[in-house]
């Protein structure tokens, strides 16, 4: 029974390693969320700069177009004979010049905004690059943690192979069968007075006596293998004294 308990302890450690192997990669999910947030933040900053550049080009194009229209109107002034038509062309030219003035003022404002926007973009890039580097380092730590959990599990499994050879075959088959049905957790549990240490249900007096006498029994309620903890403690103590 002592070897079976040691085997169970190993199986519990293996089970814990497998839980870690499933849980550890999930830590990267939060890093993916952080990366996405940083990407969106940088994209927004870049789009603001790009938007200003586009608007400036549009203003400059509009000014060029209006200047061409002014040249056209000025060319028509010499050929106009009626005063009304002459004044109308002058009025159109004046309107275009005012519109050009508005666009030129907007370009000056854009240039001022652009300076601040580019400075902010440079700061954002530097900060975001730093945060990305930290995330990459944290992902590396997660990968290392996962590798360690896998290596530890494999070491436990190797130890389990040699230990299982020391367990009685029939008892090992019973243990493996119950372990599979329980899908994890303890299969071998102590007898607690006259109750099962697993489900805490009462055990028949005859079965209790037989367990205390050294026989192997399973709980009639949950099926777990029961053992006398005092007998195991005595066995461990005797083994220690003989070493």
DRENTI-837914 format. One line per 4 residues: number of its first residue (from 1); for each residue x, y, z of C-alpha. Coordinates in nm, 2 decimals, always signed. Layout:
<recs>
NUM	X:Y:Z ~ ...;
</recs>
This chain:
<recs>
1	+0.00:+0.00:+0.00 ~ +0.30:+0.23:+0.07 ~ +0.41:+0.21:-0.29 ~ +0.06:+0.27:-0.41;
5	+0.04:+0.59:-0.21 ~ +0.37:+0.70:-0.36 ~ +0.23:+0.62:-0.70 ~ -0.08:+0.83:-0.63;
9	+0.14:+1.12:-0.51 ~ +0.33:+1.11:-0.84 ~ +0.00:+1.09:-1.03 ~ -0.13:+1.40:-0.85;
13	+0.19:+1.59:-0.94 ~ +0.16:+1.48:-1.30 ~ -0.20:+1.59:-1.30 ~ -0.10:+1.93:-1.16;
17	+0.17:+1.96:-1.43 ~ -0.09:+1.89:-1.70 ~ -0.32:+2.15:-1.55 ~ -0.04:+2.40:-1.57;
21	+0.04:+2.30:-1.93 ~ -0.33:+2.38:-2.02 ~ -0.34:+2.70:-1.81 ~ -0.01:+2.86:-1.88;
25	-0.07:+2.93:-2.25 ~ -0.39:+3.11:-2.16 ~ -0.18:+3.38:-2.00 ~ -0.08:+3.49:-2.35;
29	-0.44:+3.59:-2.42 ~ -0.41:+3.90:-2.21 ~ -0.08:+3.99:-2.39 ~ -0.27:+3.96:-2.72;
33	-0.53:+4.21:-2.59 ~ -0.25:+4.45:-2.48 ~ -0.08:+4.43:-2.82 ~ -0.41:+4.50:-2.99;
37	-0.47:+4.80:-2.77 ~ -0.12:+4.93:-2.85 ~ -0.16:+4.87:-3.22 ~ -0.49:+5.06:-3.22;
41	-0.34:+5.35:-3.02 ~ -0.05:+5.38:-3.26 ~ -0.27:+5.36:-3.56 ~ -0.49:+5.63:-3.43;
45	-0.19:+5.86:-3.38 ~ -0.06:+5.78:-3.73 ~ -0.40:+5.84:-3.88 ~ -0.42:+6.18:-3.72;
49	-0.08:+6.28:-3.88 ~ -0.19:+6.13:-4.22 ~ -0.52:+6.32:-4.20 ~ -0.34:+6.65:-4.16;
53	-0.11:+6.57:-4.45 ~ -0.41:+6.48:-4.67 ~ -0.59:+6.80:-4.57 ~ -0.29:+7.02:-4.64;
57	-0.25:+6.87:-4.99 ~ -0.62:+6.92:-5.06 ~ -0.59:+7.29:-4.95 ~ -0.28:+7.34:-5.17;
61	-0.46:+7.18:-5.46 ~ -0.77:+7.39:-5.41 ~ -0.55:+7.71:-5.40 ~ -0.38:+7.61:-5.72;
65	-0.71:+7.55:-5.89 ~ -0.85:+7.89:-5.77 ~ -0.53:+8.07:-5.88 ~ -0.57:+7.92:-6.23;
69	-0.93:+8.05:-6.23 ~ -0.82:+8.39:-6.13 ~ -0.57:+8.40:-6.42 ~ -0.85:+8.30:-6.65;
73	-1.07:+8.58:-6.52 ~ -0.79:+8.83:-6.54 ~ -0.73:+8.73:-6.90 ~ -1.09:+8.79:-6.98;
77	-1.09:+9.15:-6.83 ~ -0.91:+9.29:-7.13 ~ -1.18:+9.16:-7.37 ~ -1.48:+9.27:-7.17;
81	-1.65:+9.58:-7.31 ~ -1.95:+9.62:-7.07 ~ -1.88:+9.77:-6.73 ~ -2.13:+9.53:-6.57;
85	-1.94:+9.23:-6.70 ~ -1.61:+9.38:-6.60 ~ -1.73:+9.44:-6.24 ~ -1.87:+9.09:-6.23;
89	-1.53:+8.94:-6.31 ~ -1.36:+9.16:-6.05 ~ -1.62:+9.04:-5.80 ~ -1.55:+8.67:-5.88;
93	-1.17:+8.74:-5.86 ~ -1.22:+8.90:-5.52 ~ -1.42:+8.60:-5.39 ~ -1.16:+8.36:-5.51;
97	-0.88:+8.56:-5.35 ~ -1.07:+8.55:-5.02 ~ -1.12:+8.18:-5.05 ~ -0.75:+8.14:-5.11;
101	-0.68:+8.34:-4.80 ~ -0.90:+8.11:-4.59 ~ -0.72:+7.81:-4.73 ~ -0.38:+7.96:-4.67;
105	-0.47:+8.03:-4.31 ~ -0.59:+7.68:-4.27 ~ -0.25:+7.55:-4.41 ~ -0.07:+7.75:-4.15;
109	-0.28:+7.60:-3.87 ~ -0.23:+7.25:-4.02 ~ +0.15:+7.31:-4.01 ~ +0.13:+7.41:-3.64;
113	-0.09:+7.10:-3.56 ~ +0.14:+6.88:-3.77 ~ +0.44:+6.98:-3.55 ~ +0.26:+6.87:-3.24;
117	+0.11:+6.56:-3.40 ~ +0.45:+6.44:-3.53 ~ +0.61:+6.50:-3.19 ~ +0.33:+6.31:-3.02;
121	+0.36:+6.03:-3.27 ~ +0.73:+5.99:-3.20 ~ +0.67:+5.98:-2.83 ~ +0.39:+5.72:-2.88;
125	+0.61:+5.50:-3.09 ~ +0.89:+5.51:-2.83 ~ +0.65:+5.43:-2.55 ~ +0.47:+5.16:-2.74;
129	+0.79:+5.00:-2.85 ~ +0.89:+4.98:-2.49 ~ +0.56:+4.83:-2.39 ~ +0.58:+4.58:-2.67;
133	+0.93:+4.48:-2.56 ~ +0.80:+4.41:-2.21 ~ +0.52:+4.20:-2.35 ~ +0.77:+4.00:-2.56;
137	+0.98:+3.94:-2.25 ~ +0.67:+3.83:-2.05 ~ +0.57:+3.59:-2.33 ~ +0.92:+3.45:-2.31;
141	+0.88:+3.39:-1.94 ~ +0.55:+3.21:-2.00 ~ +0.71:+2.99:-2.27 ~ +0.99:+2.91:-2.02;
145	+0.73:+2.83:-1.75 ~ +0.55:+2.60:-1.99 ~ +0.87:+2.42:-2.09 ~ +0.96:+2.36:-1.72;
149	+0.61:+2.22:-1.65 ~ +0.65:+1.98:-1.95 ~ +0.99:+1.87:-1.84 ~ +0.88:+1.82:-1.48;
153	+0.58:+1.61:-1.60 ~ +0.80:+1.39:-1.81 ~ +1.04:+1.34:-1.51 ~ +0.74:+1.24:-1.29;
157	+0.62:+1.01:-1.57 ~ +0.96:+0.84:-1.59 ~ +0.96:+0.80:-1.21 ~ +0.61:+0.66:-1.22;
161	+0.72:+0.39:-1.47 ~ +0.98:+0.25:-1.24 ~ +0.76:+0.29:-0.93 ~ +0.46:+0.11:-1.08;
165	+0.67:-0.20:-1.13 ~ +0.69:-0.23:-0.75 ~ +0.31:-0.23:-0.71 ~ +0.11:-0.55:-0.71;
169	-0.03:-0.60:-1.06 ~ -0.39:-0.67:-0.95 ~ -0.38:-0.37:-0.72 ~ -0.23:-0.15:-0.99;
173	-0.50:-0.25:-1.23 ~ -0.77:-0.17:-0.97 ~ -0.60:+0.16:-0.90 ~ -0.58:+0.26:-1.27;
177	-0.94:+0.15:-1.33 ~ -1.07:+0.36:-1.04 ~ -0.85:+0.65:-1.13 ~ -0.98:+0.65:-1.48;
181	-1.34:+0.65:-1.36 ~ -1.28:+0.93:-1.11 ~ -1.11:+1.14:-1.38 ~ -0.85:+1.28:-1.14;
185	-0.82:+1.33:-0.77 ~ -0.73:+1.08:-0.50 ~ -0.80:+0.71:-0.55 ~ -0.63:+0.58:-0.23;
189	-0.78:+0.74:+0.08 ~ -0.73:+0.68:+0.45 ~ -0.99:+0.52:+0.68 ~ -1.10:+0.79:+0.92;
193	-1.24:+0.60:+1.21 ~ -1.52:+0.41:+1.05 ~ -1.57:+0.64:+0.75 ~ -1.42:+0.67:+0.41;
197	-1.16:+0.95:+0.38 ~ -1.28:+1.03:+0.03 ~ -1.66:+1.05:+0.04 ~ -1.69:+1.05:+0.43;
201	-1.96:+0.78:+0.42 ~ -1.97:+0.51:+0.69 ~ -1.78:+0.18:+0.62 ~ -1.92:-0.15:+0.75;
205	-1.76:-0.27:+1.07 ~ -1.64:-0.59:+0.92 ~ -1.47:-0.41:+0.64 ~ -1.31:-0.17:+0.89;
209	-1.17:-0.47:+1.08 ~ -1.03:-0.63:+0.77 ~ -0.87:-0.31:+0.66 ~ -0.71:-0.27:+1.00;
213	-0.59:-0.63:+0.97 ~ -0.41:-0.54:+0.65 ~ -0.66:-0.64:+0.38 ~ -0.73:-0.41:+0.08;
217	-1.08:-0.29:+0.04 ~ -1.27:-0.03:-0.17 ~ -1.53:+0.20:-0.03 ~ -1.88:+0.06:-0.10;
221	-2.01:+0.41:-0.18 ~ -1.74:+0.59:-0.39 ~ -1.52:+0.29:-0.49 ~ -1.19:+0.44:-0.36;
225	-0.93:+0.21:-0.21 ~ -0.91:+0.24:+0.17 ~ -0.60:+0.20:+0.39 ~ -0.52:+0.22:+0.76;
229	-0.31:+0.54:+0.80 ~ -0.15:+0.42:+1.13 ~ -0.02:+0.10:+0.96 ~ +0.13:+0.31:+0.68;
233	+0.29:+0.55:+0.93 ~ +0.44:+0.25:+1.12 ~ +0.57:+0.11:+0.79 ~ +0.73:+0.44:+0.69;
237	+0.89:+0.47:+1.04 ~ +1.02:+0.11:+1.03 ~ +1.17:+0.17:+0.68 ~ +1.34:+0.49:+0.81;
241	+1.49:+0.31:+1.11 ~ +1.63:+0.03:+0.89 ~ +1.81:+0.27:+0.66;
</recs>
